[in-house]
Amino acid sequence: MSTATSSLKFNEVSKGDNFIDRYVEVVERHVDAPEIFIRASAYWVISALLGRYFRCPQLPHLSARPNLWFVLSSIPGAMRRSTVQSLAEHVYRRAYIGYLVEHERMERRKAEAIVDDSLIEEGTPEGIIDHIEATQLDSYAIVSTEFGAVLKRALTREYELGVLSLFAKLYYGEGGSMCLSRRGERAGVRRLRRGLFVTMLAGMQEAREYVTPNVITQGLLRRLILCYIDPRSHDRWLPPIGPEREWMMSELENLADEIKERMISLAKVCGQSVGATPLINTFLTPSVKEKVVEYAKELDMAVRKDPNDINIYKQSLWEHLSKLAIVHAIAKGRLDNIGNELILNVREEDLVEACNVLNEAVKNVEAVVSSLEEREEPIKTSKALIGRVYQAIVRAGPEGIRRTRLYRQFADVGLKSRELDEIIVTLMNAGRVKTRVEETGGRPAVVYIADVYVRESEG
């Protein structure tokens, strides 16, 4: 990418004087939430409202657009997650409604309905696809305040297992179809349109209560910037009552109005585009591109060397870094004029700010992912499965059953050797199973005997 020969700014800005920093400065003055929660919400606001006008052809995915997905995670109450989310949503609503009324010449009530339709909290895969098809918007935002409950239901109810794969498709703007049995006049196929621009600002309590290793390997977690705050690391506190809150809302609404004006300006630029896409092209300057590629290689080599859950999660961090840098550049409001085309250049200062945000956002992710490995999978520790193992030992009779044979009986349900051992330990601790060792002429065999036969022999 060649160096810009001239620059155009919608509003003159200097370092620190951009939508993100201004938003953070206002909210942080009045809300004692962790700074990274506030900054993440500011990045989301800019991504959701202004990011829709940009694309980066250097990114490898089909959509190549700067849609950020944040999940704020902490204990309830103390970290002000809901407050942070509600403030960001308020700015989103005000700016978007104002844009539709002023630029699209829309009646206010209809504009409010469209903005409501653009927000998705949760639902079944079928319900979400139906909503998208019914509303026919190009951009949506997932704003669940209880995203943990969404994950938990998706992992424990077979009916909603498709939510995770649907979210993964929405992240990249991928299309897809869902084949259903025909009942009455209902269509047998639901189709997800390609090219949607979807962002996320979600919240949940401590991640280990809801996230399992399956969410990592399935791919959804890698698409999220998971911001987890340990309560022991946050000691900032502000009085919850005061007239300052009114001042904060007034300042945020003024900022929302400025963002609305920027939306109108960007929409006009896109409307004047004569290229294959009406979106504004974004380019990483050569030095930025070099650093991002180097980081991507480092992450890829790490996961190839050791494909553990932490490295699997981290392999997408380079993509988050790129999108954060793009959104930071968008927040500054500068477009460069190259060959009569307005483009956005992402510079070193944007990458530095993005790197700082990403490092702070994911600094606790390793601890979160490590804690998942300490949890037992729900299906493996269910009373039903423990009961099935015990009954298999009972059916073997007073002679018992060798461990190798018992393991083969449960291979069909995906029970791992370590998990079978954990179940046996549970049964032994409860006094329901005893063991003995048989000599085989080779490696000794472990035999399990049910307690009912042990009692009979002792009687």
C-alpha positions, -999 to 999 in steps of 0.1 A, spaced: 0 0 0 15 33 -10 19 62 14 -10 87 13 -4 118 -7 -32 137 9 -56 133 38 -92 141 44 -108 143 79 -145 146 87 -135 162 120 -100 173 129 -87 150 156 -54 146 175 -40 118 195 -64 109 223 -92 129 206 -113 102 190 -147 87 196 -133 58 217 -111 78 240 -138 104 245 -164 77 253 -141 61 278 -133 94 295 -170 102 300 -181 68 313 -150 62 335 -156 95 353 -190 83 365 -190 45 365 -165 23 385 -165 -5 361 -131 -20 350 -115 3 324 -113 -26 299 -150 -32 301 -157 5 293 -131 6 265 -144 -27 250 -179 -12 249 -166 19 232 -148 -2 206 -181 -21 201 -201 11 196 -177 23 168 -176 -12 153 -213 -16 152 -222 19 140 -193 29 118 -175 -4 111 -204 -14 88 -191 10 61 -156 -5 58 -139 -36 45 -103 -47 45 -94 -68 14 -62 -78 30 -80 -100 55 -85 -136 43 -121 -142 51 -150 -135 27 -165 -107 48 -132 -90 57 -151 -65 78 -142 -50 113 -170 -66 133 -159 -70 169 -174 -96 193 -168 -89 230 -180 -109 260 -175 -92 294 -172 -118 322 -170 -113 359 -189 -120 392 -223 -103 392 -229 -68 405 -194 -55 415 -180 -51 380 -210 -31 366 -213 -52 335 -250 -45 329 -244 -7 334 -216 -7 308 -237 -27 283 -268 -5 288 -248 27 283 -233 14 251 -267 2 238 -282 37 246 -255 54 225 -261 28 197 -298 34 197 -297 71 198 -271 74 170 -288 48 148 -323 62 152 -310 97 145 -293 84 113 -324 67 100 -346 98 107 -322 123 92 -304 105 64 -330 79 54 -359 104 59 -377 78 80 -406 84 104 -392 81 140 -415 53 151 -404 32 121 -368 40 128 -371 29 164 -387 -4 152 -358 -10 128 -332 -4 155 -351 -27 179 -351 -54 151 -313 -50 147 -307 -61 183 -306 -99 189 -306 -111 225 -310 -149 221 -332 -175 205 -332 -209 188 -313 -212 154 -346 -213 136 -360 -183 154 -329 -162 148 -328 -171 111 -365 -163 108 -360 -130 125 -332 -121 100 -353 -131 71 -383 -112 83 -365 -79 90 -342 -80 60 -315 -58 76 -278 -58 66 -264 -53 101 -273 -68 135 -259 -67 170 -260 -95 196 -265 -78 229 -272 -105 254 -266 -96 291 -268 -133 301 -247 -149 274 -237 -176 298 -273 -189 299 -273 -190 261 -241 -211 261 -254 -234 289 -287 -241 271 -268 -246 238 -246 -272 254 -272 -291 274 -303 -290 251 -300 -308 219 -326 -285 203 -303 -255 206 -270 -271 197 -271 -252 163 -269 -218 180 -231 -221 184 -226 -230 147 -251 -202 137 -232 -176 157 -199 -188 141 -215 -182 106 -228 -148 116 -194 -137 127 -179 -142 92 -210 -132 73 -213 -167 59 -246 -180 45 -261 -214 51 -292 -234 52 -311 -255 77 -332 -284 64 -364 -291 83 -392 -316 81 -422 -302 64 -452 -296 87 -483 -280 73 -474 -251 51 -440 -244 67 -410 -243 44 -386 -273 46 -355 -251 43 -344 -220 62 -316 -200 46 -292 -176 62 -282 -147 39 -246 -141 31 -228 -109 38 -245 -98 71 -225 -75 93 -229 -87 129 -213 -75 161 -216 -86 197 -214 -70 232 -225 -97 256 -220 -103 293 -219 -133 315 -208 -144 350 -175 -162 355 -168 -181 323 -159 -214 339 -195 -218 349 -207 -218 313 -178 -225 289 -165 -260 282 -136 -271 261 -161 -280 234 -169 -243 229 -132 -238 221 -128 -267 197 -161 -259 181 -148 -225 172 -171 -200 188 -149 -189 216 -120 -181 192 -143 -156 176 -149 -138 209 -127 -113 227 -133 -127 262 -127 -100 288 -126 -117 322 -119 -96 354 -109 -113 386 -127 -94 414 -96 -94 435 -78 -73 409 -104 -45 409 -107 -21 438 -120 10 422 -153 23 437 -175 54 431 -207 65 449 -237 50 431 -259 81 436 -253 116 424 -263 143 399 -232 135 378 -251 106 362 -274 131 344 -243 149 332 -229 117 319 -260 108 299 -260 143 284 -224 140 273 -230 105 259 -260 117 239 -240 145 225 -213 120 215 -240 98 200 -252 127 179 -216 132 166 -214 95 157 -247 99 139 -232 127 118 -202 105 110 -226 77 99 -242 101 75 -209 113 61 -197 77 56 -230 66 40 -225 95 15 -190 84 7 -202 48 1 -230 60 -20 -205 78 -43 -184 46 -47 -180 34 -83 -162 2 -74 -175 -34 -71 -184 -28 -35 -200 3 -19 -178 -2 12 -147 19 20 -115 0 15 -92 -3 44 -55 -11 43 -29 -20 68 2 0 61 33 -21 53 48 -20 87 15 -28 104 9 -57 80 44 -71 86 38 -71 124 4 -87 121 17 -114 98 46 -121 122 21 -124 151 -2 -147 131 28 -170 123 38 -171 160 3 -182 170 0 -208 142 33 -223 151 24 -225 188 -9 -244 181 9 -268 157 35 -276 183 11 -280 211 -27 -280 201 -39 -274 237 -71 -254 244 -52 -222 252 -32 -223 220 -64 -231 200 -81 -201 215 -51 -178 209 -47 -187 172 -73 -161 162 -59 -133 183 -41 -118 153 -75 -113 136 -89 -96 167 -58 -74 167 -63 -64 131 -100 -55 137 -92 -35 168 -66 -15 149 -91 -9 121 -118 3 145 -93 25 162 -85 41 129 -122 45 121 -127 63 155 -101 89 145 -122 99 115 -95 103 89 -98 90 53 -69 93 28 -75 104 -8 -55 80 -31 -62 83 -68 -96 99 -63 -106 71 -40 -112 76 -2 -96 48 18 -87 42 54 -51 35 63 -43 17 95 -11 31 110 14 21 137 -3 42 163 -36 23 157 -18 -11 160 -1 0 193 -35 10 208 -51 -22 196 -23 -42 211 -27 -25 244 -65 -32 244 -61 -68 233 -34 -76 259 -56 -61 287 -87 -78 275 -73 -114 273 -47 -113 301 -68 -136 322 -79 -160 294 -52 -185 301 -64 -188 337 -100 -192 325 -92 -219 299 -70 -237 324 -99 -238 348 -120 -256 322 -96 -285 321 -102 -290 359 -139 -293 353 -155 -327 347 -177 -329 316 -214 -330 327 -222 -361 306 -193 -380 321 -202 -372 357 -239 -377 354 -256 -400 379 -271 -419 349 -236 -428 335 -222 -437 370 -253 -460 374 -247 -476 341 -211 -484 349 -221 -498 383 -248 -520 367 -223 -534 342 -201 -545 371 -231 -560 389 -241 -580 357 -206 -595 356 -214 -615 387 -193 -624 417 -162 -630 396 -162 -594 386 -152 -578 353 -117 -568 341 -110 -532 335 -102 -537 298 -135 -554 291 -155 -527 311 -138 -500 291 -147 -516 258 -183 -517 268 -184 -479 272 -163 -469 242 -195 -463 222 -205 -434 244 -171 -418 241 -160 -425 276 -122 -420 280 -99 -441 301 -93 -413 326 -130 -406 329 -137 -443 336 -111 -442 363 -128 -412 379 -162 -430 379 -146 -461 395 -130 -439 422 -164 -424 428 -180 -458 432 -151 -471 454 -154 -440 477 -191 -448 480 -182 -484 490 -201 -498 460 -171 -513 441 -141 -533 453 -110 -543 432 -87 -572 431 -57 -580 409 -54 -611 388 -22 -626 376 -22 -633 339 13 -644 332 20 -609 318 7 -576 330 -16 -580 360 -53 -574 353 -75 -552 375 -109 -567 383 -139 -547 396 -165 -565 419 -198 -550 429 -204 -545 466 -234 -569 466 -212 -599 459 -185 -588 484 -211 -587 511 -224 -621 502 -189 -637 503 -182 -620 537 -215 -633 550 
